[in-house]
Amino acid sequence: SVLSHCCQQTESLDPLPMHGPELGVQADDIDAPEIEQEPKQEVLENKDVVVQRVHIDGLGRTKEDLLTYEIAEVFRAKNLIDVMRRSHEARQKLLRLGIFRKVEVVIDTSRGEDALPNGLDVTFEVTELRRMTGSYNTMVGNNEGSMVLGLKLPNVFGRAEKLTFQFSYGTKETSYGLSFFKPQPGHFERNISVNVYKVTGQFPWSSLRETDRGVSAELSFPVWKTSQTLKWEGVWRELGCLARTASFAVREESGHSLKSSLSHAMVIDTRNSSILPRRGGLLKIHQELAGYTGGDASFLKEDFEIQLNKSLFWDSVLSASLWGGLLLPIGEKPTSIADRFYLGGPTSIRGFSMYSMGPQSEGDYLGGEAYWAGGLHLYTPLPFRPGRGGFGDLFRTHFFLNAGNLCNLNYGEGPNAHLKKLAECIRWSYGLGIVLRLGNIARLELNYCIPMGVQSGDR
């Protein structure tokens, strides 16, 4: 009787769709499973049970002590429904470690001499990832094609460590990066990572080419409902002109510089999805201090992002967001073009070219030391709901209003003058379009934009 009920209930707790075998993260839009309220559930809830043993089958190089933290809650279950709920949660935790390709759960009555009449054995059947996984793909964009090779060694030392190497060979630039990630056993959110990299970027809106060679170390940990990250980064930056027509202001910035900075980030994210959220909010606060640990770049940089999402009638969603930032030079040296803020384009103020507003010289955009930007969006289903329940649900109609400003400040004038300057010459735009959701990775927008408040030099 116990077994037959158990099997029926296990069906309703089938694994949730995973968004990739190595990440083991739930698909964004799927909420935690709700077990249907049925008369037979009362029988199961009232049936007291004891979890006597938990087995993990299929372990190779993984150390068992790592997994005892993830499955400990299963032993605290008091009835069958509780056993299945906690087993499912433990399965999610095991997949989140990124070391198993597959995890299955089997619940059975206890056997053996010491078996209790109401004893249960829970077995996790796991399949480990290979010692080395690789990837190869090509990317095309910004008038450049590149070949990207990736190499990943999951579970290097048996406790969910990960070593990743990525190499990108392009028609114009070559980049690479090596990173090592180690979580604290039993607390996956607490982790450290070390990175060594060389990245080259081209920024045509500034006629600028930048090559960064650096090393960084990060410590991430949760505090209450926040995710905190502390980071040190040392980077040797080489700036050069992308074209012969580069302005004198950009040529003046060319050359080598060394930045050593300490930064802190705090994130609170209650959204149900990062691409097209239906509810929840996001708060990001980031600060960076450069110059006190060496290097020739000295500044204090503060920026933030707030986003709120609310579901409305007829399956529509209202989303409001606000960004802002301030860059304060420390000492006599002016800030670098590589550290300033940029504004404009589909990720901030639609209807303007990418990062093509604010201070500029001979058509090259130099960035600003202060900015703010806001957006109000209304997402609705497609008219007449074509493809409802299937492919059509990936599309949304999009109405938007964006506004913002970017400028340099005279720091001797005081806060009131700064606010007044940020409130002058506000650029804004409005329009409508269609949004296509590409999995949980990206979104594609086709918009008709009407830019307003355009200033001299904006593109």
C-alpha positions in Angstrom: 0.0 0.0 0.0 2.8 2.4 0.9 4.7 1.6 -2.2 1.7 2.0 -4.6 0.8 5.4 -3.1 4.5 6.4 -3.2 4.8 5.6 -6.9 1.7 7.6 -7.8 2.9 10.6 -5.9 6.4 10.4 -7.4 4.8 10.9 -10.9 3.5 14.3 -9.9 7.0 15.2 -8.7 8.7 14.4 -12.1 11.9 16.5 -12.6 11.3 20.1 -13.6 12.7 21.0 -17.0 16.4 21.9 -16.5 17.9 24.8 -18.4 21.1 23.0 -19.4 22.7 19.9 -17.9 25.7 21.6 -16.3 23.9 24.6 -14.8 21.1 22.6 -13.3 19.0 25.8 -13.0 15.2 25.7 -13.2 13.6 27.3 -16.2 12.9 30.9 -15.2 9.2 30.8 -15.7 8.4 27.6 -13.9 7.3 28.0 -10.3 7.9 25.4 -7.6 5.5 22.4 -8.1 2.3 22.5 -6.2 1.1 19.0 -5.1 -2.6 18.7 -5.9 -4.9 18.6 -2.9 -6.5 15.1 -3.2 -8.2 12.9 -0.5 -5.4 10.3 -0.7 -2.9 13.0 0.3 -4.4 13.1 3.8 -3.6 9.4 4.2 0.0 10.0 3.1 0.4 13.1 5.4 -0.9 11.3 8.4 1.3 8.2 7.8 4.4 8.8 10.0 7.6 7.5 8.4 11.3 7.5 9.2 14.0 7.9 6.5 16.5 5.3 7.7 19.1 5.5 4.9 20.0 7.7 1.9 22.0 6.1 -0.8 23.9 7.9 -3.6 24.6 5.5 -6.5 26.9 6.3 -9.4 29.6 8.4 -7.6 33.1 8.3 -9.2 35.5 11.1 -8.4 33.0 13.1 -6.3 33.8 13.2 -2.6 30.8 12.0 -0.5 31.3 14.6 2.3 30.3 17.3 -0.3 26.9 15.7 -0.8 26.0 15.1 2.8 25.2 18.8 3.1 22.8 18.7 0.2 20.8 15.6 1.3 20.8 16.3 5.0 17.2 17.7 5.0 15.8 14.4 3.7 16.4 12.7 7.1 14.2 15.3 8.8 11.0 14.3 6.9 8.1 13.1 9.0 5.6 11.8 6.4 5.5 10.6 2.8 4.6 13.9 1.2 7.4 15.5 3.2 9.9 12.8 2.1 9.1 13.4 -1.6 9.2 17.2 -1.2 12.5 17.2 0.5 13.9 14.6 -1.9 12.9 16.8 -4.8 14.6 19.8 -3.2 17.8 17.8 -2.6 17.7 16.7 -6.2 17.6 20.4 -7.3 20.6 21.1 -5.0 22.6 18.3 -6.5 21.9 19.4 -10.0 22.8 23.0 -9.1 26.4 21.9 -8.2 27.0 21.5 -11.9 28.8 18.2 -11.5 26.0 15.7 -12.5 24.4 15.3 -15.9 21.4 13.4 -14.5 19.9 12.8 -11.0 17.0 10.4 -10.4 15.2 9.8 -7.1 13.9 6.4 -5.9 11.9 6.0 -2.6 11.5 2.5 -1.3 10.6 0.7 2.0 13.5 -0.2 4.2 14.9 -3.7 4.1 17.3 -5.6 6.3 17.5 -6.7 9.9 17.2 -3.2 11.4 14.4 -2.2 9.0 11.5 -0.4 10.8 7.9 -1.1 9.7 7.5 2.6 8.7 11.2 3.0 7.5 12.1 4.3 4.1 15.3 4.2 2.0 15.9 7.1 -0.4 18.3 6.5 -3.3 19.7 9.2 -5.6 21.0 7.7 -8.8 23.5 10.2 -10.3 25.4 10.4 -13.6 28.6 12.5 -13.3 29.7 14.8 -16.1 32.8 13.8 -18.0 36.2 14.9 -16.7 36.5 17.3 -19.6 33.9 18.9 -21.8 34.5 21.1 -24.8 32.6 23.5 -27.0 33.3 25.0 -30.4 31.2 27.8 -32.0 31.5 30.7 -34.3 30.2 34.3 -33.7 29.5 37.0 -36.2 28.9 40.7 -35.2 30.2 44.2 -35.4 31.7 43.5 -38.8 33.8 40.8 -37.3 33.7 37.0 -37.3 35.4 34.9 -34.6 35.9 31.3 -33.7 35.4 30.4 -30.0 36.9 27.4 -28.4 35.9 26.4 -24.8 37.3 23.8 -22.4 35.7 23.0 -19.1 36.9 20.7 -16.3 33.9 20.3 -13.9 34.5 18.8 -10.5 38.3 19.0 -10.8 39.1 17.9 -7.2 35.8 16.2 -6.4 34.2 19.0 -4.5 32.4 21.0 -7.3 35.4 23.0 -8.3 35.4 24.1 -12.0 38.3 25.2 -14.3 37.3 26.9 -17.5 39.3 28.1 -20.4 38.0 30.1 -23.4 39.9 31.1 -26.5 38.4 33.4 -29.2 40.2 33.9 -32.5 38.7 36.6 -34.6 39.3 38.2 -38.0 40.3 41.4 -36.1 41.0 40.4 -32.4 42.1 37.5 -30.2 41.0 37.0 -26.6 41.4 34.4 -24.0 40.4 33.7 -20.4 41.2 31.1 -17.7 39.0 30.9 -14.5 38.9 28.8 -11.4 35.7 28.5 -9.4 35.3 26.9 -5.9 32.1 26.9 -3.8 32.0 26.3 0.0 30.7 22.7 0.6 27.1 23.0 1.8 26.8 26.7 0.8 27.0 26.9 -3.0 26.2 30.6 -2.9 29.4 31.2 -1.0 32.2 30.8 -3.5 35.5 32.2 -4.7 36.7 32.6 -8.3 40.1 33.6 -9.8 40.4 34.8 -13.4 43.3 35.6 -15.8 42.3 37.1 -19.1 43.2 39.1 -22.2 40.3 40.8 -23.9 40.4 43.2 -26.9 37.4 45.3 -27.7 36.6 47.8 -30.5 34.4 50.8 -29.8 33.6 52.4 -33.2 31.4 55.1 -31.5 34.6 56.4 -29.9 37.1 55.4 -32.6 38.7 53.5 -29.8 40.4 50.1 -29.5 41.2 48.7 -26.0 43.2 45.7 -25.0 42.9 44.6 -21.3 45.3 42.1 -19.8 44.4 41.4 -16.2 43.8 39.2 -13.2 40.9 39.3 -10.7 39.7 37.5 -7.6 36.1 37.4 -6.5 34.3 36.4 -3.3 30.6 35.9 -3.4 28.3 35.3 -0.5 24.6 35.9 0.6 23.6 38.2 3.4 19.9 38.0 4.3 18.0 38.3 0.9 21.0 39.9 -0.9 23.8 38.5 -3.0 27.1 40.2 -2.2 30.3 40.2 -4.3 33.7 41.6 -3.3 36.3 41.8 -6.1 39.9 42.9 -6.6 41.1 43.5 -10.2 44.4 44.4 -11.6 44.4 45.2 -15.3 47.0 46.6 -17.7 45.0 48.6 -20.3 46.3 49.6 -23.8 44.2 52.2 -25.6 44.7 53.0 -29.3 42.9 54.6 -32.2 40.6 52.5 -34.3 40.7 54.7 -37.4 43.0 57.4 -38.8 40.1 59.9 -38.5 40.1 59.6 -34.7 39.7 62.9 -33.0 42.6 64.5 -31.1 40.7 64.0 -27.8 40.8 60.2 -28.4 44.5 60.3 -29.5 45.3 62.1 -26.3 43.8 59.2 -24.3 45.9 56.6 -26.2 48.6 54.7 -24.5 49.1 52.4 -21.5 47.6 52.6 -18.0 47.4 50.3 -15.0 44.2 50.0 -13.0 44.1 48.3 -9.6 40.6 48.5 -8.0 38.5 47.1 -5.2 34.8 46.8 -5.9 31.6 45.7 -4.1 28.3 44.7 -5.6 25.0 44.0 -4.0 22.0 42.4 -5.8 18.5 41.7 -4.7 16.6 39.8 -7.4 13.0 38.6 -6.9 12.0 38.4 -10.5 10.7 35.2 -11.9 12.7 35.6 -15.1 15.7 37.8 -16.1 14.6 38.2 -19.8 10.9 39.0 -19.7 9.8 39.0 -16.1 6.2 39.0 -15.1 6.6 39.9 -11.5 9.2 40.8 -8.9 11.9 43.4 -8.7 15.7 43.9 -9.0 18.1 46.2 -7.1 21.7 46.4 -8.1 24.2 48.7 -6.3 27.9 48.7 -7.4 30.8 50.7 -6.2 34.5 50.7 -7.4 37.5 52.4 -5.8 40.7 52.5 -7.9 44.1 53.9 -7.0 44.5 52.8 -3.3 46.0 49.4 -4.2 48.4 50.7 -6.9 48.1 51.7 -10.5 47.8 55.1 -12.1 44.0 55.3 -12.4 42.4 56.9 -9.3 38.6 57.3 -9.0 35.4 56.4 -7.1 32.6 55.0 -9.3 29.1 54.4 -8.1 26.1 53.1 -10.1 22.8 51.5 -9.5 19.9 49.8 -11.2 16.3 49.4 -10.0 13.6 47.4 -11.9 10.0 46.7 -10.8 7.5 44.4 -12.7 3.8 44.0 -12.1 1.3 41.7 -13.8 -1.9 43.4 -15.0 -5.1 42.4 -16.7 -5.3 40.5 -20.0 -1.9 38.8 -19.4 -0.1 42.2 -19.7 3.0 43.3 -17.7 4.0 46.8 -16.6 7.8 47.2 -16.1 9.6 50.3 -14.7 13.3 50.7 -14.4 15.8 53.4 -13.4 19.6 53.5 -13.7 22.2 56.1 -12.5 25.9 56.5 -12.0 28.6 58.9 -10.8 32.3 58.9 -11.5 34.5 61.0 -9.1 38.2 61.5 -10.0 40.6 61.3 -7.1 43.5 63.7 -7.3 44.5 66.0 -10.1 44.4 63.5 -12.9 41.2 63.5 -15.1 39.2 60.3 -15.6 40.0 58.0 -18.5 37.7 57.4 -21.5 37.8 53.7 -20.6 36.1 54.4 -17.1 33.4 56.8 -18.1 29.7 56.0 -18.6 28.0 55.8 -22.0 24.3 56.1 -22.9 22.1 55.4 -26.0 21.0 52.4 -27.9 18.6 49.5 -27.5 19.8 48.7 -24.0 19.2 52.2 -22.6 17.5 54.9 -24.7 16.0 53.4 -27.9 16.1 55.4 -31.0 19.6 56.7 -30.5 22.7 55.0 -31.9 24.7 52.8 -29.6 26.5 54.9 -26.9 26.2 57.9 -29.3 25.0 60.8 -27.1 26.6 63.2 -24.6 30.1 64.7 -24.7 31.8 64.3 -28.0 34.7 65.6 -30.1 34.7 65.5 -34.0 32.1 62.7 -34.0 33.8 60.6 -31.3 31.8 60.1 -28.1 33.9 60.5 -25.0 31.5 59.3 -22.3 30.3 61.2 -19.2 31.0 61.3 -15.5 27.4 61.3 -14.5 24.2 59.8 -16.0 20.7 58.7 -15.3 18.2 56.8 -17.4 14.7 55.4 -16.9 12.2 53.3 -18.8 8.5 52.5 -18.7 7.4 49.4 -20.6 4.1 47.7 -21.2 4.2 44.1 -22.5 1.1 42.6 -23.9 0.3 39.4 -25.8 0.1 39.6 -29.6 -3.3 40.8 -30.9 -5.8 37.9 -31.3 -3.3 35.6 -29.5 -1.9 33.5 -32.5 -0.1 30.4 -31.4 -1.4 30.6 -27.9 0.0 27.9 -25.6 2.9 27.3 -28.0 5.3 29.3 -30.2 3.1 32.4 -30.0 3.8 32.8 -26.3 7.5 33.6 -27.1 6.3 36.9 -28.7 5.1 40.0 -26.8 3.9 43.4 -28.1 6.0 46.2 -26.5 5.1 49.8 -25.8 7.9 51.9 -24.2 9.0 55.3 -23.0 12.7 55.9 -22.3 14.5 59.0 -21.0 17.9 59.9 -19.7 20.9 62.3 -19.7 24.7 62.0 -19.7 27.1 64.8 -18.9 30.3 65.9 -17.1 30.2 67.7 -13.8 32.2 70.6 -12.4 32.8 69.2 -8.9 33.3 72.6 -7.3 29.7 73.6 -7.9 27.9 71.4 -5.4 25.0 68.9 -5.6 22.2 71.4 -6.6 24.1 72.5 -9.7 24.8 68.8 -10.5 21.1 67.9 -10.4 20.2 71.0 -12.5 22.8 69.9 -15.1 21.4 66.4 -15.2 17.9 67.8 -15.6 18.8 69.9 -18.6 18.6 68.7 -22.2 16.9 65.4 -21.4 16.9 63.0 -24.2 13.8 60.8 -24.5 12.1 58.5 -26.9 8.9 56.5 -27.3 7.5 53.8 -29.6 6.3 50.3 -30.0 7.4 47.0 -31.3 7.5 43.2 -31.0 9.8 41.3 -28.5 10.9 37.7 -29.2 12.2 35.8 -26.2 15.2 33.5 -27.1 15.2 31.0 -24.3 16.4 32.3 -21.0 19.5 33.9 -22.6 18.4 36.9 -24.7 15.6 38.8 -26.4 15.2 40.1 -29.9 13.4 43.4 -30.4 11.9 45.0 -33.6 10.9 48.5 -32.6 9.6 51.7 -34.2 11.2 54.5 -32.2 10.6 58.2 -32.1 13.6 60.0 -30.5 12.9 63.4 -28.8 15.0 66.0 -27.1 17.9 65.3 -29.5 20.9 67.6 -28.8 23.6 68.8 -31.1 26.0 65.9 -31.8 23.7 63.1 -30.8 23.3 60.3 -33.3 
